Amino acid sequence: MQLSIDQIRQSGLLEQYVIGDLTQEDSLLVEQYLLTYPTLKTDINEIEAALYRYATQYAMLPDSSLLDKIKKELQFSKPVPSPTDQDSNKGNKTLGSTLGLLLLIAAIGTSLYLLRKNLSLNQEVHEQNIELEKCKTLNE
């Protein structure tokens, strides 16, 4: 059944297509709709941008006590330091905390970069699939 452009927009198919929550058949159907209604490509781009904005706006860092809770559940015990080790451990803890924080920031930055790159590549693949369908149609 052929849907109108308004029915497609209201159906939620585009949103499900963007997040990859469609069967292969439904994905192909959406791609056919994109060929029929090229303006839907703008809708797809807007949905992707909105999801990206939402993800970056509501991203949450884990609670700082989470690591301690995990260790407690796994029943890790800390070794008891000797009195001579305590002074050197203070410097190591500060250095370790700083390095851990820097690694966390780097991981978040890398994740955001990869997410953007993934969205861009998905868009390129999608555009290539549309062009491939056009070529197939012309070839037939």
N, C-alpha and C positions, 0 to 999 in steps of 0.2 A: 504494500500500500504506500503510495507516494504522499508524503506529508508536505504541507505548505511551510514556508520559511518561518512563519510565526509559530506553527505547531512544533517545529523542530526546536526552536529556541525555548519554548515553554516545557518541552518534554524532559529536559535534564540530560538528554543524550550527549550534548556537547560537553557538559561538565564531567560526565562519566568517561567520555572519550579522552579528555585531557588528563584525568587521573589514572587512566588505564584500567578502568573497572568495567569494561565491556567485553563480551565474547568476540571472537574473531569475526563472526558473521555481522554482529552489530557494528563493529569497527569499520568493516567494509561498507556497510550501509551508510554510516556517517561520512565516509570518504566519498561515496557516490553523491551524497547531498552536497558536499563541499564542491564537487565538480558542477553540480546543477546550480547551486547558489554560491558563487564565489565570495559574496559578502560575509558568509559564515566564517571565512578565514579570519576576518577581523574579530569576530566574536570569540573564536578560539584563542587568538592572541590576547584579548582582554581577559579572558578567563584565566589563562596562564599567568598573566601579570598580576591579577588579583590574588591568586593562590600564592604566588611568590611573596607579594606584599604581606599577606596574612601570616605566612610562615615566618617571615623575618620579624614582623611586629610582635608576634606572640611566642617567639622562641623563648624557652626558659632554660636557665642553667640549673643543674642539679644542686640540691641543698648541700652546703659544705659538710654537713655531718653525715652525708650518705655513705662515704667511704668507711667511716667508723662503724656505721650500722651494718654494712656488708661484712666487714671484718669480724664483727661480733657474731653475726649469724653463722659465719663460716668457722667460728671459734679459733681465729688466729690469736696467738698470744704474743705480746711484745717481749723481747729479751730484756732482762734487767741489766742496765748499764752499770759499770763499775764507776767509782767516784772520779777517776782520772778521765774517763770517757765522757763525762757529763759536759765539761766545758767545750770539748770539740764537737759534741753532738748539737749544741745550740747553734753553732755556725753552720753545721750540716743541715739542720732542720730549716733554717732560714734560706739557705741556698736551694735545698730541695723544694721548699714551698714556692720560691721564686721561679725555679725551673718548671715546676708543675703548672703554675699559673701561665707561664709563657707557652708551654706546650698546649694547654687548654685553649688559649687564645688562638694559637696557630691552627689547632684542629678545627675550631669554629670557623675561622677565616677560610680555611681550605674547604670545609664543607659547604659554605656559602658559595665559594667560587665554583666548586664542582656542581652544585645545584643549578647555578646560572648556566654553566656550560652544558649541562644535561638538557635543560629546557631549550637552549639554543639548538643543540644537536637534534633533539626530538622534532623541533620545528622544521629543521632542514630535511630530515628524513621524511616528514609528513609532506613537505613541498615536493620532494623527489618522487614520492609515491603518487601524488596527484599528477605530476608530469608523466610518470610511467603509465598511469591509467589513460591519460590523454593520448599518449603514443599508441597504446594498445587499441584504443577506440579508432584512431586515425588509420592504423594498420588494417583493422577489420573492414 
